[in-house]
Amino acid sequence: MLRLIPSETALVLGGGGAKGAYEIGAIEALDALGIRPMTVCGVSVGALNAAMYAQGRMDTAAALWENISLSDVVANVEGIVPDDVEALFDHPDKLLDFVKNYAHTKGMDTAPFRELLERNVDEDALRRSPVRFSLVTTRFPAMTMVEKSLADMEPGSLHRWLMASASCFPFFPMTAIGAERYIDGGFCDNTPVGTALRGGARHVIAIDIGKHRSHEQYDRRPNVTYIRASHPLGSLLGFDAARSAKNRILGYNDVMRAFGRLRGTKYAFETGDAQALYARATDFIVQLSKIEAILQSTGALTARDGGQLFGVLEDGLAPGADAIDYFLRACELCAEIAAVEPAQVFTFARFVDAIRMNLPLDKAESMLDSLLGGRIGVLFTAPQPDRRLIIACLYHLLLQGKLFNALTVRVLASFPRELLCALTLRAIL
């Protein structure tokens, strides 16, 4: 694990509204690892979490996220559909209608959020803290980034700056400070790694919880640990205690995985247990290479497509992945299709049991005679293909040794993910 000096390490917490519980889990993991950055920068809800971290109130922050609801953030929640809010940013035509309406409504009533900040963030305690705190907001209408450290804020203005950083225009009203108006910092940079680097940090730990990834360039920087949520965290205003609890676990596990204490890409595996899979993983890689060569020899894959199955795996793997990483990623693809709950830490045996329980293996076996009669294409051409049933059926065909005939191979070449999952099931069940 990296040796990080607290005074030279900065923690950057991105914006994401109701997804903020993920950051609480991430901070708890860092604390468990003995990593306690002495500089913290946040955007929007990340600024709230950063302030609570800097004032040493993570127990209060955890309790807040255990109980928070939409009514703690905005008033008059009737008629608000949380999923609709974030979706508007992906549909400019609908967003324009909302902006026009904003001229009359001035956005949602965020008085409850102001009260939440006042109850949970103690400016005096923050100013006494040895942890250096800053936030990012956006000056409107110039749309310029404003990086504001606590030292640069007028006494008594912290809560207004926190509101400014989280003013998700046009849903939330703009925040006026002096003669200027401000909106959410995420409009400029939702995970401001650059702010921390400009501030002199030698190493940055960045937590990105936005709907869309903020940065690509930091994944391979030796002085940046960039942690992106491994699974969708919900919607911007989807405040829900059960969802927050799961997101908190995901945040913890993703950080532990980033620092080598857990294995996996989308799911979390005990390190020692996963390490024992080396021989099995190596055999799987050999067999997968052989299957690709068979497909290529039949003409289903050309030389140009030759790494199609491995390409599916490598799409989610970090550079330098070993055989265990490849094997676990293949198992994770099965788990994703089987809808195995990711917010937990697995032994490999328990993980396989969860996949088995979530797949319709008995139903697939009962369909075997029909599939052997040449009706495999029906699985893929249904109006709404059942991917769980597809991989279960392909698995049973593999057990019969009937999968790689001239009739099916062309179909399978067009569905490499499903084929890969079936091959993986054969190796683990």
KEMAR-912761 format. One line per 2 residues: number of its first residue (from 1); for each residue z, x, y negated of C-alpha. Coordinates in steps of 0.1 Angstrom, whole numbers. Layout:
<recs>
NUM	Z,X,Y | ...
</recs>
This chain:
<recs>
1	0,0,0 | -7,12,-35
3	22,29,-53 | 24,9,-86
5	47,19,-115 | 61,-12,-131
7	57,1,-167 | 20,9,-161
9	12,-23,-141 | 0,-56,-157
11	0,-90,-142 | -28,-114,-154
13	-24,-151,-146 | -55,-173,-150
15	-58,-209,-161 | -61,-238,-138
17	-39,-267,-148 | -23,-283,-117
19	-32,-253,-96 | -5,-232,-113
21	19,-234,-83 | -4,-209,-66
23	7,-183,-92 | 43,-190,-84
25	37,-182,-48 | 18,-151,-58
27	46,-138,-80 | 71,-145,-52
29	50,-123,-29 | 48,-95,-54
31	86,-96,-57 | 89,-95,-19
33	67,-64,-20 | 89,-48,-46
35	61,-50,-72 | 75,-61,-106
37	49,-56,-134 | 64,-50,-168
39	34,-65,-187 | 22,-100,-182
41	-7,-119,-198 | -16,-155,-192
43	-42,-182,-201 | -34,-219,-202
45	-11,-228,-174 | -11,-191,-166
47	5,-185,-200 | 33,-209,-191
49	39,-191,-158 | 37,-157,-175
51	63,-167,-201 | 87,-179,-173
53	81,-147,-154 | 88,-126,-185
55	120,-144,-193 | 132,-139,-157
57	133,-176,-148 | 111,-178,-117
59	137,-200,-100 | 133,-225,-128
61	95,-221,-126 | 96,-228,-88
63	117,-259,-94 | 94,-271,-121
65	64,-269,-98 | 82,-287,-70
67	86,-318,-91 | 59,-318,-117
69	36,-348,-121 | 8,-358,-144
71	32,-378,-166 | 50,-345,-173
73	18,-332,-190 | 2,-362,-207
75	13,-397,-218 | -4,-429,-208
77	-17,-416,-175 | -31,-450,-165
79	-69,-448,-160 | -70,-410,-158
81	-88,-399,-126 | -78,-362,-122
83	-109,-352,-102 | -131,-366,-130
85	-117,-344,-157 | -128,-310,-142
87	-160,-324,-129 | -171,-332,-164
89	-176,-295,-172 | -202,-294,-144
91	-221,-324,-159 | -231,-317,-196
93	-245,-352,-200 | -211,-368,-192
95	-192,-342,-212 | -213,-351,-243
97	-202,-388,-240 | -166,-377,-237
99	-169,-354,-268 | -183,-383,-288
101	-154,-405,-277 | -130,-377,-287
103	-139,-382,-324 | -120,-416,-320
105	-93,-408,-295 | -85,-372,-304
107	-80,-364,-267 | -51,-372,-244
109	-15,-374,-257 | 0,-341,-247
111	35,-347,-262 | 51,-345,-227
113	36,-310,-222 | 51,-299,-255
115	85,-312,-244 | 81,-294,-210
117	75,-261,-228 | 105,-266,-250
119	127,-273,-220 | 116,-244,-199
121	105,-216,-222 | 133,-199,-242
123	116,-179,-270 | 148,-159,-278
125	152,-150,-241 | 116,-139,-240
127	119,-117,-270 | 149,-100,-254
129	130,-94,-222 | 118,-59,-213
131	86,-75,-199 | 58,-75,-225
133	42,-109,-228 | 9,-119,-243
135	-16,-148,-240 | -52,-156,-247
137	-65,-186,-267 | -98,-194,-284
139	-103,-199,-321 | -124,-230,-329
141	-151,-235,-340 | -160,-198,-340
143	-153,-197,-302 | -138,-162,-305
145	-111,-148,-282 | -77,-144,-297
147	-53,-121,-278 | -18,-127,-290
149	12,-107,-280 | 47,-120,-285
151	54,-93,-309 | 26,-105,-331
153	38,-142,-331 | 59,-155,-360
155	94,-163,-349 | 96,-199,-337
157	59,-201,-330 | 58,-193,-293
159	55,-229,-281 | 26,-236,-305
161	8,-206,-291 | 14,-217,-255
163	0,-251,-265 | -30,-234,-281
165	-37,-214,-249 | -36,-246,-229
167	-55,-269,-253 | -83,-279,-228
169	-106,-294,-253 | -120,-321,-254
171	-95,-336,-230 | -65,-322,-248
173	-63,-321,-286 | -69,-288,-305
175	-37,-270,-317 | -34,-261,-353
177	-15,-229,-362 | -15,-222,-399
179	-50,-228,-412 | -67,-222,-379
181	-74,-244,-349 | -73,-233,-313
183	-85,-245,-279 | -79,-233,-243
185	-83,-195,-237 | -103,-202,-206
187	-133,-209,-229 | -135,-172,-235
189	-120,-156,-204 | -100,-176,-178
191	-87,-145,-161 | -85,-118,-189
193	-83,-86,-170 | -99,-69,-201
195	-69,-79,-222 | -46,-60,-199
197	-68,-30,-197 | -72,-28,-235
199	-35,-30,-237 | -31,2,-218
201	-24,-10,-182 | -32,16,-156
203	-33,-10,-129 | -40,-47,-132
205	-31,-74,-106 | -52,-105,-115
207	-47,-140,-101 | -78,-162,-105
209	-72,-199,-99 | -101,-214,-118
211	-127,-237,-103 | -153,-211,-109
213	-146,-174,-104 | -141,-156,-137
215	-152,-121,-127 | -172,-103,-100
217	-171,-67,-113 | -134,-60,-105
219	-135,-65,-67 | -141,-28,-61
221	-122,-12,-90 | -95,10,-76
223	-72,2,-106 | -77,-37,-103
225	-63,-59,-76 | -83,-91,-81
227	-70,-120,-61 | -90,-151,-59
229	-76,-182,-42 | -88,-183,-6
231	-91,-221,-5 | -98,-249,-30
233	-66,-257,-49 | -73,-292,-61
235	-83,-305,-95 | -73,-296,-130
237	-50,-326,-135 | -42,-333,-99
239	-5,-328,-102 | 11,-336,-68
241	42,-321,-53 | 28,-318,-18
243	-4,-301,-30 | 17,-278,-52
245	38,-268,-22 | 7,-259,-2
247	-8,-240,-31 | 24,-220,-35
249	22,-209,2 | -15,-200,-2
251	-7,-179,-33 | 20,-161,-14
253	-2,-154,17 | -32,-144,-4
255	-12,-117,-22 | 4,-105,10
257	-31,-102,25 | -44,-84,-6
259	-17,-57,-1 | -22,-54,36
261	9,-72,48 | -11,-100,64
263	-46,-99,80 | -75,-124,77
265	-98,-136,49 | -92,-174,46
267	-62,-177,70 | -31,-155,73
269	-23,-136,105 | 7,-115,113
271	-5,-79,110 | 10,-65,142
273	-2,-95,163 | -37,-91,148
275	-38,-54,155 | -33,-61,192
277	-67,-78,192 | -87,-46,188
279	-102,-44,223 | -110,-81,223
281	-125,-79,189 | -147,-49,199
283	-160,-68,230 | -168,-98,207
285	-188,-76,184 | -208,-61,213
287	-216,-96,227 | -226,-109,193
289	-249,-80,188 | -265,-87,222
291	-270,-124,213 | -287,-115,181
293	-310,-92,200 | -318,-120,225
295	-327,-144,196 | -348,-118,180
297	-367,-111,213 | -375,-149,216
299	-391,-150,182 | -363,-173,169
301	-353,-145,147 | -377,-120,132
303	-368,-84,125 | -364,-94,89
305	-337,-120,99 | -322,-97,125
307	-286,-97,112 | -284,-134,106
309	-252,-140,127 | -234,-109,113
311	-246,-120,78 | -226,-152,81
313	-195,-132,88 | -201,-105,62
315	-205,-131,35 | -168,-135,34
317	-156,-100,43 | -145,-72,21
319	-163,-38,22 | -150,-15,50
321	-140,-44,73 | -132,-33,109
323	-139,-51,142 | -107,-71,139
325	-117,-83,105 | -151,-95,119
327	-134,-112,149 | -108,-129,128
329	-134,-141,103 | -154,-157,131
331	-123,-174,143 | -116,-186,108
333	-151,-202,106 | -141,-223,136
335	-108,-232,120 | -126,-243,88
337	-149,-266,106 | -119,-279,127
339	-99,-285,95 | -69,-263,105
341	-43,-263,77 | -44,-229,61
343	-11,-229,42 | 9,-211,69
345	11,-177,87 | -3,-176,123
347	1,-156,154 | -33,-155,171
349	-22,-177,200 | -9,-204,177
351	-41,-202,157 | -62,-207,188
353	-40,-237,198 | -46,-253,164
355	-83,-249,167 | -83,-264,203
357	-62,-294,192 | -85,-302,162
359	-118,-301,182 | -132,-330,203
361	-137,-309,233 | -132,-337,259
363	-158,-359,241 | -182,-330,240
365	-178,-324,277 | -185,-360,285
367	-219,-356,266 | -229,-326,286
369	-254,-343,309 | -272,-359,280
371	-274,-325,262 | -287,-308,293
373	-314,-334,294 | -328,-320,261
375	-312,-342,235 | -294,-314,217
377	-314,-320,186 | -297,-354,181
379	-265,-336,172 | -282,-320,142
381	-304,-348,130 | -277,-375,126
383	-274,-389,91 | -239,-373,88
385	-237,-345,115 | -202,-341,129
387	-199,-303,128 | -167,-304,149
389	-186,-322,177 | -216,-299,173
391	-197,-267,179 | -177,-283,207
393	-209,-293,224 | -226,-259,219
395	-194,-244,234 | -197,-264,265
397	-234,-256,268 | -226,-219,266
399	-201,-223,294 | -229,-238,315
401	-252,-209,306 | -278,-234,293
403	-279,-227,256 | -306,-200,253
405	-336,-218,266 | -369,-222,248
407	-360,-258,237 | -328,-251,220
409	-332,-216,206 | -354,-227,177
411	-329,-253,167 | -300,-229,169
413	-317,-203,148 | -316,-228,119
415	-279,-233,123 | -264,-198,126
417	-229,-208,115 | -226,-235,142
419	-240,-211,168 | -216,-184,157
421	-187,-208,160 | -197,-218,195
423	-200,-182,206 | -165,-176,191
425	-150,-205,209 | -163,-191,242
427	-145,-159,234 | -112,-174,225
429	-106,-206,244
</recs>
